[in-house]
Amino acid sequence: MALYLTQEIELSRRHEEILSRRAALLQQMEDRYEKQKRKKQAYAVLSDGARERNAKILKDLQALEDRLSARPLPHPDIVNLETQYWTSVEEKVPEWEQFLLGKVHSFPSARIHAVGKTKAESFGDLL
């Protein structure tokens, strides 16, 4: 009978140990759940703020688009000058690329027109 009593005491002790480990694990699970819940709430607040900012930006962009579409078109001479400018830029890009990449050591020079003026001087005459 003493043997049963010792086994009973040992089982009771192990039972208490298991119950205490279970309680500790339940507490850890509850703590993690609360932490995840707080994190989720914080993300929800951040998400709402981002959604509001995005809506404001979209509204601002739409207002800007409306203003730009209501704006009159530029004068044809200005459009022509702008086209010539971008054509000139596209022509010069290969020269500048070579210079900027260090493949050519001399600075790209201005082209000379048939009348002997650089493009910059010719442009000054237009003004």
Secondary structure, DSSP 8 states (H G I E B T S, - for coil): -HHHHHHHHHHHHHHHHHHHHHHHHHHHHHHHHHHHHHHHHHHHHHHHHHHHHHHHHHHHHHHHHHHHHHS----HHHHHHHHHHHHHHHHHHHHHHHHHTTS--S-----B-TTS-BHHHHHHHH-
